Amino acid sequence: MSRRGCNAAGGAQPATAASTSPRVRTPTKEQREAALARAKGPDGVERCTHCDTPLDRQAGKPNSAEIDHRKAFVKGGQTTDSNLDAACHTCNRSKGPKELGTEWTPEQAMRDHERCT
């Protein structure tokens, strides 16, 4: 008896004509730069789309720049320019797969920011 999705020898079944290519979760460098460019304010500073905190391109900080899926990837959101926003690490982790406006609001992130400082 074979497992679902595997052939009798235990390997993956070959793709069929009806299958589609896997979705891509990680934005390309171009998509990342486009999201960060959209996040620039009139002062030229990249800011979090959710809390307006200036973003830092250095990883490991509460305000480190990350790219957030507006509609969560795990909920069917695509990795397309129209679904990507620049966010600080704190907001992106606070939001997670929640839907902006109904399951999560920037006010929740502000409480998380207070805990980080």
C-alpha positions in Angstrom: 0.0 0.0 0.0 1.5 3.4 -1.0 1.2 6.6 1.0 -0.8 9.4 -0.4 1.4 11.5 -2.8 4.0 8.8 -3.0 4.6 6.0 -5.5 4.9 2.4 -4.3 8.7 2.7 -4.0 8.2 5.6 -1.5 9.3 8.4 -3.9 7.3 11.4 -4.9 4.8 10.9 -7.7 5.7 12.7 -11.0 3.9 15.9 -11.7 0.9 15.7 -14.0 -0.3 18.1 -16.6 -3.0 19.3 -14.2 -0.6 20.2 -11.4 0.6 23.8 -10.9 4.0 25.1 -9.9 4.4 25.7 -6.1 3.6 29.1 -4.8 6.6 31.2 -3.9 6.6 32.7 -0.4 9.8 34.8 -0.3 9.7 38.1 -2.2 12.3 38.7 -4.8 14.9 41.3 -4.2 13.0 43.6 -6.7 9.7 43.1 -4.8 11.4 43.8 -1.5 13.0 47.0 -2.8 9.7 48.1 -4.4 7.8 47.6 -1.1 10.5 49.6 0.8 10.4 52.3 -1.9 6.6 52.6 -1.4 7.2 52.9 2.4 9.4 56.0 2.0 7.8 59.1 3.4 8.2 62.7 2.1 11.4 62.9 4.2 12.9 59.9 2.3 12.8 57.6 5.3 11.5 54.1 5.0 8.7 53.6 7.5 6.6 50.7 8.7 3.3 50.6 6.9 1.5 49.8 10.1 3.0 51.9 12.9 5.1 54.5 11.0 8.3 53.6 12.8 11.5 54.3 10.8 12.8 51.0 9.4 16.3 49.8 9.9 17.9 47.6 7.2 20.0 45.8 9.8 18.4 42.5 11.0 17.8 41.6 14.6 16.2 44.9 15.8 12.6 45.6 16.7 12.4 48.0 13.8 14.3 45.9 11.3 12.7 46.1 7.8 10.7 43.0 6.8 8.2 42.4 4.0 4.7 41.5 5.1 2.0 39.9 3.0 -1.2 42.0 3.4 -3.3 38.9 2.9 -1.3 36.2 4.7 0.5 33.7 2.6 -0.9 30.8 4.6 -4.4 32.1 3.9 -3.9 32.2 0.1 -2.1 35.5 -0.2 0.2 35.8 -3.2 3.7 37.1 -3.3 2.9 40.0 -5.6 3.7 43.7 -5.4 0.1 44.5 -4.7 0.1 42.1 -1.6 3.4 43.2 -0.1 4.1 45.9 2.4 7.2 47.1 4.3 6.8 46.4 8.0 9.0 46.5 11.1 9.9 43.3 12.7 7.6 43.9 15.7 4.5 44.6 13.6 5.2 41.7 11.2 5.6 39.2 14.0 2.6 40.7 15.9 0.4 40.5 12.8 1.5 37.0 11.7 -1.2 35.4 9.6 -4.0 37.7 11.0 -6.0 39.8 8.6 -5.3 43.5 8.8 -8.2 45.5 10.2 -10.4 42.6 11.4 -8.1 40.2 13.2 -5.2 42.6 13.9 -4.7 46.4 14.1 -1.6 48.6 14.3 -2.7 49.5 17.8 -1.9 45.9 18.9 1.6 46.4 17.4 2.0 49.6 19.4 1.5 47.6 22.6 4.1 45.2 21.3 6.5 48.1 20.6 6.2 49.3 24.1 7.3 45.9 25.4 10.4 46.0 23.1 11.7 49.4 24.4 
